[in-house]
Amino acid sequence: MALFQPKREAPSQVDFEHLPRHVAIIMDGNGRWAKRRGLPRTAGHAAGAETFRTIATYCKDIGLEYLSVYAFSTENWRRPMEEISAIMGLLKKYLLEAIAKMERDRVKMKFFGDLSPLTPELRQLCLETEEISRHYDGVQVNICLNYGGRDELVRAARAFAADCLKGGARPEDLTEATFSNYLFSAGVPDPDLVIRPSGELRLSNFLPWQAAYAELYFTDVLWPDFSKEELNRALADYQHRARRFGGV
C-alpha cells in the first residue's frame, strides 16, 4: 500500500491560478470514523455531511469550476435501513438549507444517478435545487446519488440503442464524444483529479468512463477528518504531476 500513497509530509503549496477544472471525491470512511469513537455509524455520516459543506464552500471560494462527490451508490441500498434512512435524512436537511441560501451562495447543483427510488419529497427537492441553480455561474457541485458507474454505462448504451431503433442515430456514428452525451455527466468536463480518503485504493464504480485519464490521490484520512488543508495537499500533489493522456 505504501507504494501508492502520496507523501503527506511535504508542505501544501498550491498554485491557485492553475487549479484543475474538475475535482471528484469519494467520500469514504464515515462508518470507520464513528466506530473508532464508539459512536453509531449514523454519527459518522452526520460528521461527513459537515465535512462536505466545508469542502464544497472552500472549492467555491478558491474558484474551482466543478466538484463531484460520491454520496450514495447503487450498492449502498444493501446497508441497514436505519443507516440508509439517516443518509437520506441528512441529504434532505442539506437540500433544504441549500435552497434557502442558493441566491447568496450561487452554487450550481446537479445530480448524477437514478433518482426514481427516492421518496417523492426528496426527489422533488433534488429537482428543485437543480432548477433554481441552473443559471448560476459559480462552482457546480455534482452529487452522485444512487449512482453506479456500470449502471450509468448500461443506461447510456440502452439510450443510444433506442435512438438507433427510432432512426435518430446509426451504430457507425457512435464515437466517444457522442457516447459521453448519453451519460449523466453530459456537458461536464471529465474530472482531472479523483480523491479517495480512508486508505482504500480503488474507484468503487465511481465515474469509470469519466475518470479514465484522471489523476488519482489516496490518503488514509477518513472523510469526516478531511480538511481544507488535506484538499490543498491533493491539489499541490496534482500540480506536480505530468499528464500525458497516453502520449510521451
C-alpha positions in Angstrom: 0.0 0.0 0.0 2.8 2.4 0.8 4.0 2.4 -2.8 0.8 4.1 -3.8 0.5 6.6 -1.0 1.4 10.3 -1.7 4.0 11.9 0.6 2.0 13.9 3.0 4.9 15.4 4.9 5.6 17.9 2.1 4.1 21.4 2.6 1.0 22.1 0.5 2.0 24.9 -1.8 -1.0 25.3 -4.2 -0.9 27.5 -7.3 -4.5 28.8 -7.1 -4.1 30.4 -10.5 -3.8 26.9 -12.1 -6.3 24.7 -10.4 -7.8 21.6 -12.1 -11.2 22.3 -13.6 -12.9 19.3 -12.0 -12.2 17.5 -8.8 -14.1 14.4 -7.8 -14.1 12.9 -4.3 -15.2 9.5 -3.0 -16.5 10.5 0.5 -15.4 7.3 2.3 -14.7 6.5 5.9 -17.7 7.8 7.8 -18.5 4.4 9.4 -14.9 3.7 10.5 -14.6 7.2 11.9 -17.7 6.6 14.1 -16.6 3.1 15.1 -13.2 4.4 16.3 -15.1 6.8 18.6 -17.6 4.2 19.9 -20.4 6.0 18.0 -23.1 4.7 15.7 -22.4 4.8 12.0 -25.1 7.4 11.6 -22.9 9.8 13.7 -20.2 9.3 11.1 -22.5 10.2 8.3 -23.5 13.4 10.1 -19.9 14.4 10.6 -19.2 13.6 7.0 -22.1 15.8 5.9 -20.4 18.7 7.7 -17.1 18.0 6.0 -18.9 18.1 2.7 -20.3 21.5 3.5 -16.8 22.8 4.4 -15.1 21.4 1.3 -17.8 22.5 -1.1 -17.7 26.0 0.3 -13.9 26.0 0.1 -14.0 24.9 -3.6 -16.3 27.8 -4.3 -14.0 30.2 -2.5 -10.9 29.2 -4.4 -12.6 29.3 -7.8 -12.9 25.6 -8.6 -15.3 25.1 -11.5 -16.6 21.6 -10.8 -16.8 19.3 -7.8 -18.3 15.8 -8.0 -18.9 13.8 -4.8 -19.9 10.2 -4.4 -22.8 10.5 -1.9 -24.7 7.2 -2.3 -24.0 4.3 -4.7 -26.4 1.8 -6.3 -24.8 -0.8 -4.0 -25.4 1.2 -0.8 -29.0 0.0 -0.7 -27.6 -3.2 0.8 -26.8 -1.4 4.1 -29.1 -1.5 7.1 -32.3 0.5 6.7 -31.5 2.7 9.7 -28.3 3.8 8.1 -30.0 4.4 4.7 -32.7 6.5 6.4 -30.1 8.6 8.2 -28.2 9.3 5.0 -31.4 10.3 3.2 -32.4 12.5 6.2 -29.1 14.3 6.1 -29.4 14.8 2.3 -32.9 16.3 2.9 -31.6 18.6 5.6 -28.7 19.7 3.3 -31.0 20.4 0.3 -33.5 22.4 2.4 -30.6 24.6 3.7 -29.1 24.9 0.2 -32.4 26.1 -1.2 -32.7 28.7 1.5 -29.1 30.0 0.7 -28.8 29.5 -3.0 -29.2 33.1 -4.1 -26.4 34.0 -1.6 -24.0 31.2 -2.3 -24.6 30.9 -6.1 -23.6 27.2 -6.1 -24.9 25.3 -9.1 -26.1 21.8 -8.2 -26.6 18.7 -10.4 -27.4 15.1 -9.6 -25.8 12.1 -11.3 -27.8 8.9 -10.8 -31.2 7.3 -10.9 -33.4 9.4 -8.6 -36.5 7.2 -9.1 -36.1 5.0 -5.9 -36.0 8.1 -3.7 -39.1 9.3 -1.8 -41.2 11.8 -3.9 -40.3 14.6 -1.4 -36.6 14.0 -1.7 -36.7 13.6 -5.4 -38.6 16.9 -5.7 -36.0 18.6 -3.6 -33.3 17.3 -5.9 -35.1 18.6 -9.0 -35.8 21.9 -7.3 -32.2 22.6 -6.4 -31.2 21.8 -10.0 -33.8 24.1 -11.4 -33.1 27.1 -9.0 -29.4 27.0 -9.6 -29.5 26.3 -13.3 -28.4 29.8 -14.3 -25.7 30.2 -11.7 -22.1 30.6 -12.9 -20.2 29.7 -9.8 -18.8 26.2 -8.8 -21.0 23.3 -10.0 -21.4 20.6 -7.4 -22.4 17.2 -8.9 -23.9 14.9 -6.3 -23.7 11.3 -7.3 -26.8 9.8 -5.7 -28.0 6.3 -6.3 -25.1 6.3 -8.8 -23.1 3.4 -10.2 -20.6 3.7 -13.0 -21.6 0.4 -14.7 -25.3 1.2 -14.3 -24.6 4.6 -16.0 -22.9 2.9 -18.9 -25.7 0.4 -19.4 -28.3 3.2 -19.3 -26.3 5.2 -21.9 -25.9 2.1 -24.2 -29.7 1.5 -24.0 -30.5 5.1 -24.7 -28.2 5.1 -27.8 -29.7 1.8 -29.0 -33.2 3.3 -28.6 -32.2 6.3 -30.7 -30.9 3.9 -33.4 -34.2 2.0 -33.4 -36.1 5.2 -33.8 -33.8 6.2 -36.7 -32.3 9.1 -34.8 -28.8 7.6 -34.8 -26.7 4.9 -36.5 -24.3 2.5 -34.8 -21.5 3.5 -37.1 -21.8 7.1 -36.0 -21.0 6.3 -32.3 -17.9 8.0 -31.0 -16.5 8.6 -27.5 -17.8 12.1 -27.7 -21.3 11.0 -28.8 -21.5 8.3 -26.1 -20.5 10.9 -23.5 -23.6 12.8 -24.3 -25.8 9.9 -23.1 -24.1 9.9 -19.6 -25.4 11.6 -16.5 -22.4 13.9 -16.8 -23.2 15.1 -20.3 -21.8 18.6 -20.8 -19.5 18.4 -17.8 -15.7 18.1 -18.4 -14.1 14.9 -17.2 -12.5 15.0 -13.7 -8.9 16.0 -13.7 -8.3 14.6 -10.1 -10.1 11.9 -8.2 -9.5 11.9 -4.4 -10.3 9.0 -2.2 -9.9 9.3 1.6 -9.9 6.4 4.1 -6.9 4.4 2.8 -8.8 2.4 0.2 -7.1 2.1 -3.2 -9.9 1.7 -5.7 -12.6 3.7 -7.5 -15.5 1.5 -6.4 -17.6 2.0 -9.5 -17.2 5.8 -9.4 -17.2 7.6 -12.8 -15.2 4.8 -14.6 -15.8 6.4 -18.1 -15.1 10.0 -17.0 -12.1 9.2 -14.8 -10.2 7.2 -17.5 -7.4 9.7 -17.5 -7.9 11.4 -14.1 -5.0 11.6 -11.7 -5.7 9.6 -8.5 -4.9 10.7 -5.0 -5.3 8.4 -2.0 -5.0 9.3 1.7 -5.5 7.5 5.0 -7.5 10.4 6.4 -11.2 9.4 6.9 -13.7 11.6 5.3 -15.1 13.3 8.4 -11.5 14.4 9.2 -10.8 15.6 5.6 -10.0 19.3 5.8 -9.2 22.2 3.5 -5.5 21.6 4.3 -5.9 18.0 3.1 -7.5 19.1 -0.1 -4.6 21.5 -0.6 -2.2 18.6 -0.3 -4.1 16.8 -3.0 -4.2 19.9 -5.3 -0.4 20.5 -4.7 0.3 16.9 -5.5 -1.7 17.1 -8.7 0.1 20.2 -9.8 3.4 18.4 -9.7 2.3 15.6 -12.0 2.9 15.4 -15.8 -0.4 14.5 -17.5 0.4 12.7 -20.9 -3.0 11.2 -21.8 -1.3 8.2 -23.4 1.4 10.3 -25.1 5.1 10.8 -24.4 
